[in-house]
Each structure stands twice: as structure tokens, then as C-alpha cells.
Amino acid sequence: MPGVTSSFTAAEWATAVLTVVLTALLAVLGYRAWKRSRVTPSERERRRCAYLMAAGKMGDAALVEIQEDVVFYSYGVRGVEYTASQDLALLDRSPVDLTSVHALSVKYDPRNPANSIVMSEEWSGLRTAHSTPEPKST
């Protein structure tokens, strides 16, 4: 059809282009904000340990097994027996000698007793066997 011009004016084209650019920019900024707000697994574990340090109850635990830096333990709360494990290599602490551990203290969430720890960055529930000093002979 000769003589038919574009149905959009220059101002309408500019508005449409600016709308697309602004939408893309907002999408990129939203994606970057979402990525930054995601919590890493190590940060999630640090927050869990901090919560248990602040609000957790203490109890006794029995050592079940030690595999490399993972401690398996069991404990009872209100007649229910729980078995759990904790990877001690994830903590920002110096390495711990686990060969002399004979008993454990556990901190658990009173609202969710299955959520427990035996060690955090500030506290250790590992109890080692202390050798008793020999009496001095006179």
C-alpha cells in the first residue's frame, strides 16, 4: 500500500525502546540482588550453630563413631533417642584430636531436639580422657 506511513511516531518508538531497556535493567538488578541474598551452606551452618549456642539446652551424649572429622553421637531428650552427626571440618577452628574423646556434651534446640551440635566455633562438648596424675612416692 503506497503512501502508508508507520503507525508509530518517533516519540512512541523512543518510549517503547526505553521501556524495554528499563525492564531488562530491572530484571538484571533483581537477579543480582536475589543472588546476593542467598545464604551459602557454610553461612547457614554458622547461623545454626550460633542459634544453638544462644538458645540451646545442654545434655549428655554417647559417642557412637568417629570417621575422619565426622562425629556420630546419640542422646536422649524426654524419653526419645536421637542419633546425629556433625562434620567438624566445617568449623573455623584448629583441628581437634578425636582419638582421646570418650564422652560428649550436646546442645540441642528445645523446640526441635533433632537439631543439635557437639562443637561450635566458641564451644566444645568433646570430653577427653584425662590421665590421672600418679601419686608421688615419698
Residue pairs with C-beta under 8 A, 6 or more apart in sequence:
8 16
39 47
42 90
45 90
46 121
48 115
48 117
49 91
49 117
49 120
49 121
50 120
51 109
52 107
52 108
52 109
52 115
52 116
52 117
52 120
53 107
53 120
53 122
53 123
55 109
55 110
56 107
56 108
56 109
56 110
56 116
56 117
57 107
57 108
57 110
58 105
58 106
58 107
58 125
59 75
59 76
59 77
59 105
59 106
59 108
60 75
60 103
60 104
60 105
60 106
61 73
61 74
61 75
61 103
61 104
61 105
61 106
61 116
61 118
61 125
62 73
62 74
62 75
62 103
62 104
63 71
63 72
63 73
63 101
63 102
63 103
63 104
64 72
64 73
64 74
64 83
65 71
65 72
66 72
66 98
66 101
68 89
69 87
69 88
69 89
69 95
69 98
70 85
70 86
70 87
70 88
70 89
71 85
71 86
71 88
71 98
71 101
71 104
71 118
71 119
71 126
72 83
72 84
72 85
73 83
73 84
73 85
73 86
73 104
73 106
73 118
74 81
74 82
74 83
74 84
75 81
75 82
75 84
75 104
75 106
75 108
75 116
76 82
77 108
77 113
78 113
80 113
82 108
82 113
82 114
82 116
84 114
84 116
86 117
86 118
86 119
88 96
88 98
88 119
91 119
91 120
91 121
92 121
93 119
93 121
96 119
96 124
96 126
97 128
98 126
100 128
100 129
101 126
101 127
101 128
102 127
102 128
102 129
103 127
104 118
104 125
104 126
104 127
105 118
105 125
105 127
106 116
106 117
106 118
106 125
107 116
107 117
107 118
107 120
107 123
107 125
108 114
108 115
108 116
108 117
109 115
109 116
117 125
118 124
118 125
118 126
119 125
119 126
